[in-house]
Amino acid sequence: MRTAQGYLDARHFKRLPRHDGDMRRIDVWLALSLGWLPARIVQTEPNSTQFELLWRGKLNAANVDDSAASVGNHDATSPQR
């Protein structure tokens, strides 16, 4: 996807309808290079109004490798928060 700072690879997710007639749509693009932070979020309301949030920061977040590697790697003795 394209951002103000350049291009980045992102994984696209969308919210599925919760019930019949549910017309609200939410699309989220998560970027590994940003520590899986959302690079873009688009919410489309049933009346076609759209809200968009787009990443405008630096594309190479500090310590992304450390934080991405630690996700899901918790010590069994440490309390979960």
Secondary structure by P-SEA (a helix, b strand, c coil): cccccbbbbbbbbbbccccccccbbbbbbbbccccccccbbbbbccccbbbbbbbcccccccaaaaaaaaccccccccccc
